[in-house]
Amino acid sequence: MVEHSNEQQQQLSAVLKAVSDPTRRSLLTTLVQEGASRVTDLAAAYDMSLNAVSKHIKVLEKAGLAERRTVGREHLIEARLEPIAAIVAWLQSLRSVWDLRLEKLEHLLTLQQNDPKDQPREDSDG
């Protein structure tokens, strides 16, 4: 089984928490599709206050999924997808465990099929 450091576990938890909310997933998708955007432009698409959208963005920033940069007086939010690698690695580790289990099951089924005592006998009386 693959073990991850405490820091990796914390990063994975933060990323999963961030993307667990539909609004944050939508914000992240918008940032990926449209590129860097102002908070006010992002908030215009949602039926919630600017403050509420800003809080969602802060969760994305804390998880490393978004980054704020300042250009003049504008604050632009950009998507950062590197932390998604933590989710991918975790899912791949789960997949490898299931692949091993399925291989063992396949091996057991093959042994059972090849066992002569499990084969039906033909009657010699005919």
Protein Blocks (a to p, Z undefined) as FASTA:
>chain_A
ZZddfklmmmmmmmmmmmmpmklmmmmmmmmmnopadfklmmmmpccdfklmmmmmmmmm
mnopaccddehjbccddddfklmmmmmmmmmmmmmmmmmmmmmmmmmmmmmmmpmklpcc
ddfkZZ
